[in-house]
Amino acid sequence: MKALILGAGQGRRLLPLTADTPKCTLPVLGRSMMEWQIDALTALGIDRITVVVGYGADRVERLLTECYGENYVKFIYNPDYAVTDNLVSCWTAREEMNEDFILLNGDTLFETAVAQRLIEGPVHPVTVTIDHKSTYDADDMKVSLDGERLVDIGKGIPPEKTDGESIGMILFRGEGPALFRAAVEQALQEPEARKRWYLSVIREMSMSMPVWTCSIEGLRWCEIDYPEDLEGAERILKGCAAVRKKRPGK
């Protein structure tokens, strides 16, 4: 199994921290956000990592090469990162969608048990990782469910139809990678799709096929969007500081 991490964005809501620093390289407890992700995935045996880069691509590549050695992480450059949303990053990396893989937003931090629960769960072509909480705000990527099956996903779902939120991690297995790649390629036929999130494609897929969910309720994760989120990430990750004993590319 491989992992595809979307790390092309600058992270403007984190300014001035990201004025000269790519969002995914911001430090949390002495490691960059992307190091935390790669270390957690590597701990589960996922050692083929592809990162889509854009803003500050040279900095991201230099950092991860220094951490993990040459050729441990594969980089794909999205030249349109500044004027498109993450659906285009997926399209840029479509050639990587040739086997089972985890798709991960570059600003989602998590304890290893989160990805472990997803991987060890029931095998479906598409599985969206979700969590639950008492209330949701306008920025949460909310989901509606029928049991464990995804019915709808988006920020605009009303409270009475909200059953959880996507954490920005999806597992594609079996025919799932090919189905997602085809859906991404089909979506990009429309010019306005350049401003869409890839989750809008997942939503469309759920209308014609079963898309399943995996709840990681009770496990620790966070999304980094604002400066105050970094403090929350430190609290969440303090118990995970021993994940990396040896850098796998060294």
Secondary structure, DSSP 8 states (H G I E B T S, - for coil): -EEEEEE----GGGTTTTSSS-GGG-EETTEEHHHHHHHHHHHTT--EEEEEE-TTHHHHHHHHHHHH-TTSEEEEE-TTTTTS-HHHHHHHTGGG-SS-EEEEETTEEE-HHHHHHHHHS---SEEEEEE--S---TTS-EEEEETTEEEEEETT--GGG--EEEEEEEEE-TTHHHHHHHHHHHHTTSGGGGG--HHHHHHHHHTTS--EEEE-TTS-EEE--SHHHHHHHHHHHGGGTTS-SS-TT-
